[in-house]
Amino acid sequence: MKTIVINVDEKSSAKLFLDLAKKMHFKARVLTDRQKEEWALLAMMNAREKEPELPVESVLDILR
């Protein structure tokens, strides 16, 4: 499974992409702010795991 994340500024643009994905028989959904934050946190945790010399404070600064 592959994932594509598309950031849009307008609700109409999001609807356009969702409609297109549905017509192509792909699963598509809009993420809540909380889901986006959790995704970013997981990405930071994975980066920390791959680069153990990355200071914890740097990760926390980015998250803030």
Secondary structure, DSSP 8 states (H G I E B T S, - for coil): --------SSHHHHHHHHHHHHHTT-------HHHHHHHHHHHHHHHHHH-TTS-HHHHHHHH-
